[in-house]
Amino acid sequence: MPQFDVAGAVLTYDDEGLRDAREVPVVFVHGWTANRHRWDHQTAHFSARRRVIRLDLRGHGESTGAGVRTIAELADDVLALLDHLEAERFVLVGHSMGGMIAQTIALARPERVERMVLVGSIGRMTYSRGRGLLMAVSTLVPFRLFVAANVQRAFAPGHPREEIRAHIRAAAGIPREVVMTLYGAMRAFDVLDRADEIRTPTLMVHGYHDVQLPVRQMLRMAKAYPDAVVRILDAGHELPVERPAELTAALDRFLTGKV
């Protein structure tokens, strides 16, 4: 599988599908403690007729590296890879933390983003005082318990337990430094006051049962976007694997201009 060296990390990525000059590539960016295989269903669908690029963010999946402290630094990694692949303009699809990366890129390099899809993502993490205290205390528990609790609650009730366990095992294999540092980076991320600067046509897809990043926070962001389409699915936070076919269909309609 191809790899790319950037700023002390080795990023593993896939660059697949048809090279059609009429269609810009679709770039998929996964979320916190996940990897590029979150997008297997979407990659299989879109690579049949256009170029698809997806990567493991540094420290995740089959990529190495740590040291990043902010979402902006992860965005720099993604842009460096896309420069390397000569993908000047693209559709950007980000899940959760990947959506934060997508928004950062859209604000910094709007001329490069043709369309954007935010899946289970928001522009600012906000909490009640009690929830904020609970989240702060959660970082003090043993690392594996911290990871397991966060992955478990990302899925809506009724999702197959063995699949959730598999995701927990994969997340627990990510270096603790990466997991905890990026947990802090997400909590510090805030572009909500700049949302009205994003002129890129945007689709926001969110799970009705999402307790990680509640739907009301996404709707608060959607109001500020000049050009946004909103879809709510019957799922939790892990839309790419909880409702893969529905998410793919929503993306397909948006990319073909049917919504």
C-alpha positions in Angstrom: 0.0 0.0 0.0 1.3 3.5 -0.8 2.8 5.7 2.0 3.9 9.3 2.2 6.4 10.9 4.6 5.3 14.2 6.2 6.6 16.1 9.2 7.8 13.2 11.2 5.0 10.8 10.2 4.4 8.2 7.6 0.9 8.3 6.2 -0.7 5.2 4.7 -3.3 6.0 2.0 -5.3 4.6 -0.8 -5.7 6.3 -4.2 -8.2 4.4 -6.2 -10.8 4.6 -8.9 -11.2 6.2 -12.3 -9.2 9.2 -13.3 -11.7 11.3 -15.1 -10.7 14.9 -15.9 -14.4 15.9 -15.6 -14.7 14.8 -12.0 -12.5 16.0 -9.1 -11.5 13.3 -6.6 -13.4 12.5 -3.4 -11.2 12.7 -0.3 -12.4 10.8 2.8 -11.0 11.8 6.2 -11.9 9.5 9.2 -12.5 10.5 12.8 -10.8 10.2 16.1 -9.5 6.6 17.0 -10.7 5.3 13.6 -9.0 4.6 10.3 -9.5 4.8 6.6 -11.5 1.6 6.5 -14.4 3.4 8.1 -15.1 4.4 4.4 -15.0 0.9 2.8 -18.6 1.1 1.7 -18.3 4.6 0.3 -15.0 3.9 -1.4 -16.3 0.8 -3.1 -19.2 2.8 -4.5 -17.5 5.9 -5.7 -14.3 4.4 -7.0 -16.4 2.7 -9.7 -16.7 6.0 -11.5 -14.3 8.6 -10.0 -11.0 8.9 -8.2 -11.2 8.3 -4.4 -8.4 9.1 -1.9 -8.5 8.1 1.7 -5.8 8.0 4.4 -5.0 6.9 7.9 -4.3 10.1 9.9 -1.0 10.1 11.7 -0.9 7.7 14.6 -4.0 5.9 13.4 -4.5 2.7 11.5 -1.4 1.9 9.5 0.1 5.4 9.7 2.9 6.3 12.2 3.7 9.5 13.9 2.5 11.6 16.8 3.3 15.1 17.9 0.4 17.1 16.5 -1.4 19.3 19.0 -4.2 20.9 16.9 -6.7 20.1 14.2 -4.9 22.6 12.0 -1.8 20.4 12.1 -3.8 17.4 10.9 -5.2 19.5 8.1 -1.7 20.4 7.1 -1.0 16.6 6.8 -4.0 16.1 4.6 -3.1 19.0 2.3 0.5 17.8 2.1 -0.7 14.4 0.9 -3.1 15.9 -1.6 -0.3 18.1 -3.0 1.9 15.0 -3.3 -0.9 13.3 -5.2 -1.4 16.4 -7.4 -5.0 16.7 -6.3 -5.4 20.4 -6.7 -9.2 20.5 -6.3 -11.4 17.9 -4.6 -14.6 17.0 -2.8 -13.8 16.7 1.0 -15.8 14.3 3.2 -15.0 14.2 6.9 -16.4 12.2 9.8 -16.4 13.6 13.3 -12.8 14.9 13.9 -12.3 14.4 10.1 -15.1 17.0 9.6 -13.2 19.4 11.8 -10.2 18.9 9.6 -12.4 19.4 6.5 -13.8 22.7 7.9 -10.2 23.9 8.6 -9.2 23.2 5.0 -12.3 24.8 3.6 -11.5 28.0 5.6 -7.8 28.0 4.8 -7.9 26.9 1.1 -11.5 27.5 -0.1 -10.4 27.5 -3.8 -9.5 23.9 -3.5 -12.7 22.5 -2.1 -15.4 22.0 -4.7 -17.9 20.5 -2.2 -17.8 19.4 1.4 -19.6 16.8 3.4 -19.6 16.8 7.2 -20.6 13.5 8.7 -21.4 13.6 12.5 -19.3 16.7 12.9 -19.6 20.2 14.4 -17.9 23.6 14.5 -17.5 23.8 18.3 -17.8 21.3 21.1 -20.0 22.8 23.8 -21.1 21.2 27.2 -23.1 22.0 30.2 -20.9 22.4 33.3 -21.8 18.9 34.5 -21.0 17.3 31.2 -17.7 19.2 30.9 -16.7 18.0 34.4 -17.6 14.4 33.5 -15.5 14.5 30.4 -12.6 16.0 32.2 -12.8 13.3 34.9 -13.1 10.6 32.2 -9.5 11.3 31.1 -8.3 10.0 34.6 -9.6 6.5 34.2 -7.4 3.7 32.8 -6.7 4.3 29.1 -8.4 1.1 27.8 -11.5 1.9 29.8 -11.5 5.5 28.5 -11.3 4.2 24.9 -13.9 1.5 25.3 -16.4 3.9 26.9 -16.0 6.4 24.1 -16.3 3.9 21.3 -19.2 2.1 22.9 -21.3 5.3 23.3 -20.6 6.3 19.7 -23.0 3.6 18.5 -26.8 3.7 18.7 -28.5 1.1 20.9 -28.8 -2.3 19.2 -25.7 -2.2 17.1 -24.0 -5.6 17.0 -21.8 -6.1 20.0 -19.0 -8.0 18.3 -18.6 -5.2 15.7 -18.4 -2.7 18.5 -15.7 -4.8 20.3 -13.7 -4.9 17.1 -13.7 -1.2 16.9 -12.7 -0.9 20.5 -9.8 -3.3 19.9 -8.6 -1.2 16.9 -8.9 2.1 18.9 -7.1 0.7 21.9 -4.1 -0.1 19.6 -3.6 3.6 18.8 -0.8 5.2 21.0 -2.1 6.8 24.1 -0.3 10.0 23.3 -2.1 10.3 20.0 -5.6 9.5 21.5 -5.3 11.9 24.4 -3.7 14.7 22.6 -6.3 14.7 19.8 -9.0 14.4 22.4 -7.8 17.7 23.7 -7.5 19.1 20.2 -11.1 18.4 19.5 -12.3 20.0 22.7 -10.3 23.1 21.8 -11.5 23.2 18.2 -13.7 26.2 17.4 -14.6 27.6 14.0 -18.3 28.3 14.7 -17.9 32.0 14.6 -16.4 31.7 11.2 -19.0 29.3 9.7 -20.5 32.1 7.6 -17.2 32.4 5.8 -17.5 28.9 4.3 -19.1 29.4 0.9 -18.4 25.8 -0.2 -21.7 23.9 -0.9 -21.9 21.6 2.1 -23.9 18.6 3.1 -24.3 17.8 6.8 -25.3 14.3 7.7 -25.9 13.5 11.4 -27.2 10.7 13.5 -30.4 11.4 15.4 -29.1 9.3 18.3 -25.6 10.8 18.4 -24.6 11.5 22.0 -20.9 12.2 21.2 -21.7 15.3 19.2 -25.4 15.9 19.6 -27.5 16.8 16.6 -28.5 20.1 18.2 -24.9 21.3 18.0 -24.8 20.5 14.3 -28.0 22.4 13.7 -26.6 25.4 15.5 -23.7 25.3 13.0 -25.9 24.7 10.0 -27.8 27.9 10.7 -24.6 29.8 10.1 -23.6 28.2 6.9 -24.7 30.2 3.8 -25.1 27.0 1.6 -25.8 23.9 3.6 -28.1 20.8 3.1 -28.9 18.8 6.3 -29.8 15.1 6.5 -30.7 13.3 9.7 -30.3 9.5 9.8 -31.6 7.0 12.4 -28.2 6.2 13.8 -25.6 7.1 16.4 -22.3 8.8 15.8 -20.7 6.1 13.6 -22.7 6.7 10.5 -20.2 5.3 8.0 -20.6 1.8 9.6 -24.0 2.0 11.2 -25.9 3.2 8.1 -23.3 2.7 5.3 -25.8 2.4 2.4 -27.9 5.3 3.5 -24.9 7.5 4.0 -23.5 6.5 0.6 -26.9 7.3 -1.1 -27.0 10.7 0.6 -23.4 11.5 -0.6 -24.3 10.3 -4.1 -27.3 12.5 -4.4 -25.4 15.5 -3.1 -22.4 15.0 -5.4 -24.7 14.6 -8.5 -26.6 17.7 -7.6 -29.9 15.9 -6.8 -30.4 17.7 -3.5 
